[in-house]
Amino acid sequence: MNTLLFPDSVLLIFCKAPIAGQVKTRLMPALSAEQAAAAHRQLAEMTLRRAFKLPLCAVKLCCAPDACDPFFHQCASEYPLTLTVQRGRDLGERMHNAFSDALSDYRHALLIGCDCPSLTAEDLRQALQSLIDGHDAVIAPAEDGGYVLIGLSRPQPILFDGMPWGSERVMVDTCSRAEQGGLNLSVLPEQWDVDGISEWRRYIKQIDVLME
């Protein structure tokens, strides 16, 4: 087994169970509920392949609404990851809780979703290296005004409480809060994620390149 490049770090991957009608609903009605769930599953599988392309660090798959779905158990059988359950009333609370739990066991933690085709293994390596180099936080902005990755070396509730999730102000507000909190923030190159049907078609068009 390869020695981990960042043995004191952990990658947290937020993932919903691929249940028709409950995931990737913005791909509907262009896709059926079943097709949207299959798209979600495909993106999640791509994310896991990226996470393990390099021997980076420990990986935790943070499941919602729980870890009982057969898909999650399939992931755990195929990859050396740990299944955990997202805890919290909204996205911000779930993210903060995930960081708090992870940073009680590791010095550094990254958190990503499972719908960003442009995020590479090298991007993950650079993000972890930013934390190792002394940055308090690292973030990768998304084209839609949000972000696709965030990493911390200690819990930072200021970055998650009351954030306007889903709006185009998430990245701007996060950077502003980081500055207010005196955090040394590393900003990585901009990425794109799959929210609506246009991004899904973009993904399908580029899939051969993205799978390399």
C-alpha positions in Angstrom: 0.0 0.0 0.0 1.3 3.5 -0.9 2.4 5.7 1.9 0.0 8.7 2.2 1.4 12.0 1.2 -0.5 13.8 3.9 -1.0 11.4 6.8 -2.1 14.1 9.2 -5.0 15.2 6.9 -8.4 14.0 5.8 -10.6 14.5 2.8 -14.4 14.8 3.5 -16.7 14.1 0.6 -20.3 15.2 1.1 -22.7 12.9 -0.8 -26.4 12.3 -0.9 -27.9 8.8 -1.5 -28.8 8.5 -5.2 -32.5 8.4 -4.7 -34.7 9.3 -7.6 -36.5 12.6 -7.1 -34.2 13.7 -4.2 -31.0 14.4 -6.0 -30.0 16.6 -8.9 -33.6 17.8 -9.2 -32.4 20.9 -11.2 -31.6 18.5 -14.1 -35.3 17.8 -14.3 -37.5 17.8 -16.4 -34.8 17.6 -19.1 -33.8 14.3 -17.4 -36.2 12.0 -15.6 -35.9 11.6 -11.9 -34.2 8.2 -12.5 -31.8 9.7 -15.0 -31.0 12.6 -12.6 -30.2 10.0 -9.8 -28.0 8.1 -12.3 -26.2 11.3 -13.1 -25.6 12.0 -9.4 -24.2 8.5 -9.0 -22.0 8.9 -12.0 -20.6 12.2 -10.7 -20.0 10.7 -7.2 -18.1 7.7 -8.7 -16.0 10.1 -10.7 -15.2 12.1 -7.5 -14.1 9.0 -5.7 -11.8 8.0 -8.5 -10.2 11.4 -8.3 -9.9 11.2 -4.5 -7.9 8.0 -4.7 -5.9 8.8 -7.9 -3.0 9.9 -5.7 -2.3 8.5 -2.2 -3.2 11.8 -0.6 -4.8 11.2 2.8 -7.5 9.5 4.7 -11.0 9.8 3.1 -14.4 10.0 4.8 -17.6 9.8 2.7 -20.1 12.0 4.6 -23.5 10.5 3.8 -27.0 11.9 3.7 -29.6 11.3 4.9 -27.8 8.3 6.5 -25.2 5.7 5.6 -27.7 2.9 4.9 -28.1 3.2 1.1 -26.5 0.3 -0.8 -24.6 2.8 -2.9 -22.6 3.9 0.1 -21.7 0.4 1.1 -20.6 -0.3 -2.5 -18.3 2.7 -2.3 -16.8 1.5 1.0 -16.2 -2.0 -0.5 -14.4 -0.5 -3.5 -12.3 2.2 -1.8 -10.5 2.4 1.6 -12.8 5.0 3.0 -14.8 5.5 6.1 -18.6 6.2 6.1 -19.9 8.9 8.3 -23.3 10.6 8.5 -23.9 14.4 8.0 -25.2 16.1 11.1 -27.0 19.4 11.2 -30.1 21.4 10.3 -28.7 23.1 7.2 -25.7 22.8 5.0 -23.6 25.2 7.0 -24.2 23.3 10.2 -23.4 20.0 8.5 -20.2 21.4 7.1 -19.1 22.9 10.5 -19.9 19.7 12.3 -18.0 17.6 9.8 -14.9 19.9 10.2 -15.2 19.9 14.0 -15.3 16.1 14.1 -12.5 15.6 11.6 -10.2 18.2 13.2 -10.4 16.4 16.5 -8.5 13.5 14.8 -6.5 15.2 12.1 -4.5 18.5 11.8 -6.0 19.4 8.4 -9.2 18.7 6.6 -10.6 19.3 3.1 -14.3 19.2 2.3 -15.7 18.8 -1.2 -19.0 17.8 -2.8 -19.4 15.2 -5.5 -20.4 17.2 -8.5 -17.3 19.1 -9.6 -15.9 17.5 -12.8 -13.1 20.0 -13.1 -11.6 19.4 -9.7 -8.5 17.2 -10.2 -6.3 15.1 -7.9 -3.6 17.7 -8.3 -6.0 20.4 -7.1 -6.7 18.3 -4.0 -2.9 18.0 -3.5 -2.4 21.7 -3.8 -5.2 22.4 -1.4 -3.7 20.1 1.2 -0.2 21.6 0.6 -1.6 25.1 1.2 -2.8 24.0 4.7 0.5 22.3 5.4 2.3 25.5 4.4 0.5 27.4 7.1 -2.7 28.9 5.6 -5.6 28.9 8.0 -8.0 28.0 5.1 -8.0 27.2 1.5 -10.9 27.5 -1.0 -11.6 26.9 -4.7 -14.3 29.2 -6.1 -16.9 28.1 -8.6 -18.1 29.9 -11.7 -21.6 30.3 -10.2 -20.3 32.4 -7.2 -20.1 29.5 -4.8 -17.2 27.2 -4.1 -16.4 23.6 -4.7 -13.7 23.0 -2.0 -12.9 24.4 1.4 -10.1 23.3 3.7 -9.3 24.2 7.3 -6.8 23.6 10.0 -9.2 24.4 12.8 -12.9 24.8 13.0 -14.2 28.1 11.8 -17.9 28.5 12.5 -17.8 32.1 11.2 -17.5 30.7 7.6 -20.7 28.6 7.8 -23.3 30.2 10.1 -26.0 32.0 8.3 -24.4 31.8 4.9 -26.7 32.4 1.9 -26.2 28.9 0.5 -27.1 28.5 -3.1 -26.7 32.2 -3.9 -24.0 33.8 -6.0 -22.6 35.6 -2.9 -21.3 32.5 -1.1 -17.7 32.9 -2.3 -17.6 36.7 -1.8 -19.2 36.4 1.7 -16.9 33.6 2.7 -13.8 35.6 1.7 -15.2 38.6 3.6 -15.8 36.6 6.7 -12.3 35.0 6.5 -10.8 38.5 6.3 -12.9 39.7 9.3 -11.7 36.7 11.2 -8.1 37.4 10.4 -7.7 34.1 8.5 -4.8 33.6 6.1 -6.9 32.3 3.1 -5.4 30.6 0.1 -7.6 30.8 -3.1 -7.2 28.2 -5.8 -8.1 28.5 -9.5 -11.8 28.7 -10.4 -13.7 25.5 -11.1 -17.2 24.6 -12.4 -19.7 22.2 -11.0 -22.9 20.4 -12.3 -26.0 22.1 -11.0 -28.3 22.6 -14.0 -28.8 20.8 -17.3 -26.3 23.1 -19.2 -23.5 22.0 -16.9 -24.5 18.4 -17.2 -24.3 18.7 -21.0 -20.9 20.4 -20.6 -19.8 17.4 -18.5 -21.0 14.9 -21.1 -19.3 16.8 -23.9 -16.0 16.8 -22.1 -16.3 13.4 -20.3 -13.5 11.7 -22.3 -11.0 14.4 -21.3 -12.3 14.6 -17.7 -12.0 10.8 -17.2 -8.2 10.9 -17.9 
